[in-house]
């Protein structure tokens, strides 16, 4: 894989709050709801509505966002390609977590069933 240190650094410094509206727009444009998006985010990070809003209000970077998160033990089951990378092969742990989130949002927007997105069963 190419040297992605610049890419990893960019993700680490990006604020979750700057990307969040794009997640909302993406899923709503495809007929899904903000509530479903929050369910997906909570599954991955452990953040309930209140803690999610705190992360946005505090302008948490993705680095801080995932430091504050409790990653779902089944997150490793998230596989596939997002932004041209296989999520299961991403070496930088922070970048991988950010891409896990991107992948879940993508699956939600594509109309995948919630049980599949949340890796149930």
C-alpha positions in Angstrom: 0.0 0.0 0.0 1.2 3.6 -0.7 2.5 5.8 2.1 -0.6 7.1 3.7 0.8 9.0 6.6 -0.3 12.3 5.2 -3.8 10.8 4.7 -3.9 9.4 8.2 -2.8 12.7 9.7 -5.5 14.5 7.8 -8.2 12.2 9.1 -6.8 12.5 12.7 -7.1 16.3 12.6 -10.5 16.5 10.9 -13.4 17.3 13.2 -16.2 14.8 13.5 -18.7 17.7 13.5 -17.4 18.9 10.1 -18.2 15.4 8.5 -21.4 14.6 10.5 -23.7 16.8 8.4 -22.5 15.0 5.3 -23.4 11.7 6.9 -26.9 13.0 7.7 -27.3 14.4 4.2 -26.1 11.1 2.5 -28.5 8.9 4.4 -31.5 11.2 4.3 -31.1 11.6 0.5 -31.4 7.9 0.2 -34.5 7.7 2.4 -32.9 6.7 5.7 -33.3 8.7 8.9 -31.0 10.6 11.2 -32.2 8.2 14.0 -31.0 5.2 12.0 -27.6 7.0 11.5 -27.4 7.6 15.2 -28.2 3.9 15.8 -25.3 3.0 13.6 -22.9 5.5 15.2 -23.9 4.3 18.7 -23.3 0.7 17.7 -19.8 1.4 16.5 -18.7 4.0 19.2 -21.0 3.5 22.2 -22.0 7.2 21.9 -25.7 7.8 22.8 -27.4 10.9 21.5 -26.2 13.1 24.3 -22.5 12.0 24.1 -22.7 12.3 20.3 -23.8 15.9 20.5 -21.1 16.6 23.1 -18.5 15.4 20.6 -19.9 17.7 18.0 -20.1 20.7 20.4 -16.5 20.1 21.6 -15.3 20.1 18.0 -13.7 16.7 18.6 -11.2 15.6 16.0 -11.6 12.1 14.7 -8.6 11.2 16.9 -10.3 12.5 20.0 -13.7 11.1 18.9 -12.3 7.6 18.7 -10.3 8.0 21.9 -13.5 8.8 23.7 -15.4 5.9 22.0 -15.8 2.4 23.1 -15.4 0.5 19.8 -17.9 -2.3 19.3 -16.2 -5.7 19.8 -17.7 -6.8 16.4 -16.3 -3.8 14.5 -13.7 -6.2 13.0 -16.6 -7.8 11.1 -16.8 -4.7 9.0 -15.2 -5.5 5.7 -15.2 -4.3 2.1 -14.0 -1.4 0.1 -14.5 2.3 1.0 -12.7 5.2 -0.7 -10.6 2.7 -2.6 -9.3 0.9 0.4 -10.2 -2.5 1.9 -11.2 -1.6 5.5 -9.9 -4.8 6.9 -6.4 -4.1 5.4 -5.9 -0.5 6.7 -2.9 -0.5 9.0 -3.4 2.8 10.8 -5.9 2.0 13.7 -7.5 5.5 13.7 -7.9 5.6 9.9 -9.4 2.1 10.0 -12.0 3.2 12.7 -12.9 6.3 10.6 -13.3 4.0 7.5 -15.4 1.6 9.6 -17.8 4.5 10.2 -17.7 5.6 6.6 -18.5 2.0 5.5 -21.5 1.7 7.9 -22.9 5.1 6.7 -22.4 3.9 3.1 -24.3 0.6 3.9 -27.1 2.5 5.5 -27.4 4.9 2.5 -27.4 1.9 0.2 -30.5 0.5 1.9 -28.9 -2.5 3.7 -31.0 -4.0 6.4 -30.1 -2.7 9.9 -29.4 -6.2 11.2 -26.7 -6.6 8.5 -25.2 -3.2 9.2 -25.0 -3.9 12.9 -23.5 -7.3 12.2 -26.2 -9.1 14.2 -26.1 -12.9 14.1 
